[in-house]
Amino acid sequence: MNVKFIAHDTKSSSSCSGLVEYLNKENEIDTDKVRLQENFFNQEYSETQPLQNIKMDDVKHAIDSNRGSRKLNESNFYMLNISPSKDELKHLENIAVAELTKREYDKNSPVYEESKQELIKMQLKLYTKNIMSEYASNFKREVFINPNKLPNNEEKKALESETNKIYKDYLKERGIEIKENTNPKEWKELKDLKIISENKKSLKVEMNLEGFGNKEVSIPKILLHEQKNGTYKIPKTLYHTKINEAIEKEYGTKKEDIYKEHANQKGFDLSKRQLTGDDLLWFGKVETQRHYNHKDREVIRNKELLREIKIEKSNPEKIKELEPKLNRDPFTKEVIKHDTLKGGDNYHMHVLVSRHDRANQNARDKISLSPLASARDKMLLAGKNQVGFNRSAFFKTAEQTFDKKFEYARPIHQSYEYFNDRKKNYNIEKSEKEIGNKISNGVKNETKNFIMKHTGLNEMKKQLNPIQSIKEQIPFAKIPTSFPKSITDLSIKVMRKVLDIGKDVGY
């Protein structure tokens, strides 16, 4: 399973309009064929109501209007490209075939192939819903439970002012004082400073902070000056900033408690809950086609060979020698060029997801969610929180979710951990053994499965990790079809086809 993130390029446009129209490209081609149009879907998609009729204009409006407090030159949405491997797609096809066999579909029926394709798409859409729930969980963020009971900007300023006064008094009682900005030209001499580590721009040092003793802090390399006597000095403003950060780290939760208590007394509700997939604003699209592009090795190599063939057009013997060297698609046998259609199964999903949640309607209360921001701990309003996105954990979860949902026995060499270990140049034999043990312990323990099944622990596990198995969903699936279900339906389809042909010839 391959997952990639692409950020919204604000230099080209502040709107998602161009991307949405691009994602509709497969509906714009092959219009002479009778087939279902592949519309956008979201978290409301289900196997019992598979025909979500989400229009392009609705997608554009929803994403573009869901802005937080960020500027127009900052990314407002991201795109996830989710691409199953050939083996994973074959597994989904086998599930679809088994379901059609159970429903006694005739393999020679004209509706069979289309129904199989629709069942594969259905599985991918249901999987995408699970993936986006995991995407939300990975941020480890919270949203307000009652957005309508939050303070407005003026009320917020008043609360913060009152909170700061009470907080300063609380610290003063403990002999602690928040440092105010001083003259930027003043310096603080540090006698016992120790440099622990460094990179290109910053230093990790241990120094004595007034009231907190020796602490490890990070400072810009350019602001640390070594003196002739062997001691160091830094700007006093930087020293005070580090003291204030230490105060915030130790007493920040108390400040938040004061703020909440004060807000509750005034009738506001600041209670929060964990962000879920339902709080995201996203739209997905399943595509079935892929094209070779100018970066592919086969395209680059063929370009050179085709140029050589053109030069040698008057030399049949040379052409005969060169033509077998041309790279051809393994399925269609067509010579590979830029924009040549790839053969075989090429199902993949694109997900357009807003940077901001949809739970909070007011822009100032929306949280910003970037999958390209690396996960780290930061002091937020409620103390120490993770901000950013742990991509490595998400890639593992995407893989594990697929395996669990579709009961896929993943070979070791197809696992994320295997590829990640190879990338880091670890010992492959050791890696295979360790990962093999993980898979063996996690999947193949039949005794554990028997106990789980017959003690009720299985149901408890499902409640804690509610990824629904495809075998529980697909028997109830309504399979969409482009084939007419009645004489009236047939008449409508014929009339639409006639009108389309009329448009093409200029009527």
Buried (B, 14 or more C-beta within 10 A) or exposed (E): BBBEBBBBEBEEEBBBBEBBEEBBEBBEEEBEEEEBEBBBBBBEBBBEEBEBEBEBEEBBBBBBEBBBEBEEEBBBBBBBBBBBEEEBBEBBBEBBBEBBEEEEBEEEEEBBEBBBBBBBBBBBBBBBBBBBBBBBBBBBBBBBEEBEEBBEEEEBEEBBEBBBEBBBEBBEEEEBBBBEEEEEEEBBBBEEBEBEEEEEEBBBBEBEBBBBEEBEBBBEEEEBEEEEEEEBBBBBBBBBBBBBBBBBBEBBBBBBBBBBEBBEEEEBBBEBEEBBBEBBBBBBBBBEEBEBEEEBEBBEBBBEBBEEBEEBEEEEEBBEEBEEEBBBBEEEEEBBBBEBEBBEBBBBBBBBBBBBBBBBEBEEBBBBBBBEEEBEEEBBEBBEBBBBBBBEEBBBBBBBBBBBBBEBEBEBEBBBBBBBBEEEEEEEEEBBEBBEEEBEEEBEEEEEEEEBEEEEEEEEEEEEEEBBEBEEBBEEBEBBBEBBEEEEEEEEBEEEEEEEEEEEEEE
